[in-house]
Amino acid sequence: MAKLKFTVEFEIDESWVADGFNPDDDQAKEMLARRLAYAQGHEMRARVIKPIDQSRAAKLMGYGSVAAMNKVRKKDGDQLLHRRGK
C-alpha cells in the first residue's frame, strides 16, 4: 500500500520545553503510535525535521549545557517533568 506524508508543525510555550518537552525522532514516533494504537511499526514513521536549538533547550531546562542535558536525558529516559529532581 502507498505511504502518505503529513507535515505537522508544533508551536508550544517555552514553559513546556523548560519542563522537559524536547522531542526527538523516537518520541515523535511514540506520539504517533499512541494515536494509531493498532498500527504496526512498518506502517508508520515519524521524525523531527527541524528541532529547536539544543543550547536554548538546555538553558530553558536549567542544565546550562547541551552535554549536561543529554547526560540527564540518557539517564532518566527523557521523562517529561523529571528534570533536576522534579
N, C-alpha and C positions, 0 to 999 in steps of 0.2 A: 504494500500500500504506500502511496506517496506521503511524504512528510510535508507539513505546513509550518511556516515560521511566523511567529508573533514577535513583534518588537515592543518591549514594555519599558517604561521609564518610571522609576520611583523618585518621588520628592518627599523627603521626610524632614522633620525638625531636627536640628543638630543635637537636641537633648537625647534623641534615640541613639545616636552614634555615641554620645557620652555614656549612655547606659550599655553600650556594647554591640549595637546593631552595625555590622560591617560585613555584609555577605560576600562570600566567595562562590566559586562555581558549585562546589558541593552543597552549600547552603541553599543556593538558588534551585538546584535540583530537588533538594529536600522539601522546599516550599511547594514546588510544583507537584511532587509526589504526594504530599498531603492532600492536595486538591483532587488529584487523579488517583485515588486510592487503589484502584484495580488495574492501573497501567503497569506493564512490565518495563524493566529498565531499558530495553532496546526500543521501546515505543516513544520515549521522550528524552529530551536533552535540554539542559538549561546552562547558561553561562553568563557571567558578569562581563559585559563588553567594555565598560569604562567605569572602574571603581573610583571612589573618591581618593584624593591624595592621602596616602597612608600616614604621612607625617602629621597631617591635620587630624586624622582619626586618632592617632596615638596621643596627641595633645588634648583633644576633647575628652578622651577616656582617662586622662590623668597619668599616662605611662611615661611621658617625656620623650620616648624614642620608639621608633618602629621595632627595633630589636627587642626592647623590653615588652612591648605589646605582643609581639609574635611568640615570645617565650611563654607568656601567660596564656595566650590562646591555645598553644600546643598542650600545655599542662592541664588546663581546665576544659579542654574540648570545646572551647568557644561558646560557653553558655552565656546567653544574654542575662545581664544584671548580676553576674557573678564576678565581675572585675573587682580588683582591690578589696576582696573580702565582703562585698555586699551580699 
